[in-house]
Each structure stands twice: as C-alpha cells, then as structure tokens.
Amino acid sequence: MDLFLKITSQDTEHRVVLGGDIDAHTGPKVKETLMSLANEPGTSRLLVDLEAVEYMDSTGIGIFIAVMKACKQRECAFEVQKLSARVERLFRITGLYEHIAIRKGESE
C-alpha cells in the first residue's frame, strides 16, 4: 500500500497524519518530512497520528528513534497517537513504547 501523509501546523506545533505502510519504500519520505519538522527552528511540538498505518517494519522504528533524538536535542515535544494494535505491538516489542510519549486519543 502507498503512503498517505498530511501535515497541519499551528504556530510552533505540527501534526502529521500518516497512513498506509511505513517500510523501506516509503520510509525516506516519512523520515524527510518528520526530520524537517523536528529540525525547523522554533518547533515546540511534533505530534504523529498513526491510526491509519496498516504496516510498519524496522525502517519505521528507525525513523521514530531518529526523530525522537532530534526532538530531544532541540527540546521539542515528540508524541505519537492512536497506534493501531499492530503498530502498538511493534512499539512494545522493540521497547520504543517506553521511550516515546504515546497519546491514546485525540490531540489537545
């Protein structure tokens, strides 16, 4: 499946809705988008909605680790929300669940 990506921004906060697959084929676009927002001067919060992500492999895990580190360096809050059961399981198996702020519902 292809990748769906939608960005909405308000002041220094960005929300990215991802859908489809995050894998070796779509990963570069996801990483480029998220890293660019995380490294944008003044970004205070980056929220990624994963509700419509149907598949993610280790490429996606690597992307989220890189974005988490970039946000930490820039003192930008990084959160993910609405993980599908499949993606949540992957986050738990890899230990990422304990290191990234995960919201269960809608963003504030």
C-alpha positions as CSV (number, residue, x, y, z in Angstrom):
1,M,0.0,0.0,0.0
2,D,1.1,3.5,-0.6
3,L,1.8,6.2,1.9
4,F,-0.6,8.9,3.0
5,L,0.8,11.9,4.7
6,K,-1.0,15.1,5.8
7,I,0.6,17.9,7.8
8,T,-1.2,20.6,9.7
9,S,0.7,23.3,11.6
10,Q,-0.3,26.0,14.1
11,D,2.3,28.4,15.2
12,T,5.2,26.2,16.5
13,E,3.3,22.9,16.7
14,H,3.0,20.4,13.9
15,R,0.6,17.4,13.5
16,V,1.4,14.7,10.9
17,V,-1.2,12.1,10.0
18,L,0.3,9.0,8.4
19,G,-1.5,6.2,6.7
20,G,-0.7,3.1,4.7
21,D,2.7,1.4,5.0
22,I,5.9,2.6,6.6
23,D,8.7,0.5,5.1
24,A,11.9,0.6,3.1
25,H,9.9,2.0,0.1
26,T,8.0,4.8,1.9
27,G,10.4,5.4,4.8
28,P,12.6,8.0,3.2
29,K,9.6,10.3,2.6
30,V,8.4,9.8,6.2
31,K,11.9,10.5,7.6
32,E,12.5,13.5,5.4
33,T,9.1,15.0,6.5
34,L,9.4,14.3,10.2
35,M,13.0,15.3,10.5
36,S,12.4,18.5,8.6
37,L,9.6,19.5,11.0
38,A,11.6,18.4,14.1
39,N,14.6,20.5,13.0
40,E,12.6,23.5,11.9
41,P,13.7,26.5,14.1
42,G,11.1,27.2,16.9
43,T,9.2,23.9,16.7
44,S,7.9,23.2,20.1
45,R,5.8,20.1,19.5
46,L,5.6,17.3,16.9
47,L,2.6,15.0,17.0
48,V,2.3,12.0,14.7
49,D,-1.1,10.2,14.3
50,L,-0.6,6.6,13.3
51,E,-4.2,5.4,13.3
52,A,-4.2,4.7,9.6
53,V,-0.8,3.0,9.4
54,E,-1.5,-0.6,8.4
55,Y,2.0,-1.9,8.3
56,M,5.4,-0.8,9.7
57,D,8.7,-2.6,9.6
58,S,12.1,-1.9,11.2
59,T,12.5,1.0,8.9
60,G,9.7,2.8,10.7
61,I,11.2,2.0,14.1
62,G,14.5,3.5,13.0
63,I,12.7,6.7,11.8
64,F,10.9,7.2,15.1
65,I,14.1,6.7,17.0
66,A,15.9,9.3,14.8
67,V,13.0,11.8,15.2
68,M,12.8,11.2,18.9
69,K,16.5,12.0,19.2
70,A,16.3,15.1,17.0
71,C,13.4,16.4,19.1
72,K,15.2,15.8,22.3
73,Q,18.2,17.8,21.1
74,R,16.0,20.7,20.1
75,E,13.8,20.5,23.2
76,C,10.8,19.8,21.1
77,A,8.0,17.6,22.5
78,F,7.5,14.5,20.3
79,E,4.4,12.4,20.7
80,V,2.6,9.7,18.7
81,Q,-1.1,9.0,19.0
82,K,-3.7,6.4,18.0
83,L,-1.5,3.5,17.3
84,S,-3.2,0.6,15.6
85,A,-2.9,-2.7,17.5
86,R,-0.3,-4.0,15.1
87,V,1.9,-0.9,15.4
88,E,1.5,-0.7,19.2
89,R,2.7,-4.3,19.4
90,L,5.8,-3.4,17.4
91,F,6.5,-0.4,19.6
92,R,6.2,-2.7,22.7
93,I,8.3,-5.5,21.3
94,T,11.1,-3.1,20.4
95,G,10.9,-1.1,23.7
96,L,10.0,2.1,21.9
97,Y,6.7,2.2,23.8
98,E,8.6,3.2,27.0
99,H,10.7,6.0,25.3
100,I,8.1,7.9,23.2
101,A,5.2,9.8,24.6
102,I,2.1,8.0,23.4
103,R,-1.4,9.5,23.5
104,K,-4.4,7.2,23.3
105,G,-6.9,9.7,21.9
106,E,-7.2,13.0,20.0
107,S,-4.6,15.6,20.3
108,E,-5.2,18.6,22.6
